[in-house]
Amino acid sequence: MKDKIIGLIKLQDCDSRIKEVIAGKKEGPLKIQELENELKTSLMRLQEENDRFEQLKKDRRGIEQDVREIESKLEKSSIKLNNVKSNKEYKAALKEIEDLNKSKSMMEDRIIQIMEDIEALEKGCLENRDVQVELNRKFEMDKEEIEKKLEKLDNKFKDLEKQRAEFCRVIDKDLLSRYQFLKERKGGSAISPVIDGVCQTCHMGIPPQQFNNLIKGYSLLTCPNCSRMIYWGEDSHYQDVKNA
Ligand SMILES: [Zn+2]
């Protein structure tokens, strides 16, 4: 009887490790995806900053061009002023010069503002290239590490499957189907230790007479509460089974 129980304990331990490995195998690609999304977001933010920097430089060139045009208009207006023939013409020319100077002054203010913005962005943008390289490098490293872990998990999975087949081979067929039946309906746990009269999986007490029988260990008993197969958890036969 005890050998049968030991067989089931080993099988259940193997199954729970398989479950862990499967969970880990699912987690890996999700983690990679998450890191990739983080990388994309960071790179996009850096790119936006660089785009803004380039746009500002373009804006500055545009306004400088506008200022040059206004300056040439101002030149023409000055010539006009020198050649006026009437008071009316004089006033009009003065007004024209005044308006052009106003525009020019506004543009110059705008250029100063842009220069300040450019200056504020410049250092960060120069560093962005390095930051991008570093982010890419870090992502590749993290990814590689996860992929290595996944490879290890794959190997572990294969080993555990082999072990499982071996455990199943030595358990008799009826007991194995009972195990499978319970495992599928009881969240992966078909057999439970009982310590001090308490089932360690459902945490309910079992009747004293039944507990005495369990300690004797002549037959395979069932928890009256959760229906799992049970064994006496303090029996020295079952210690270290999992680590065997
Ligand atoms: Zn129970």
Boltz pocket constraint, residues with backbone or C-beta under 6 A from the ligand:
constraints:
  - pocket:
      binder: B
      contacts: [[A, 192], [A, 199], [A, 200], [A, 201], [A, 202], [A, 203], [A, 204], [A, 223], [A, 224], [A, 225], [A, 226], [A, 227], [A, 228]]
      max_distance: 6.0
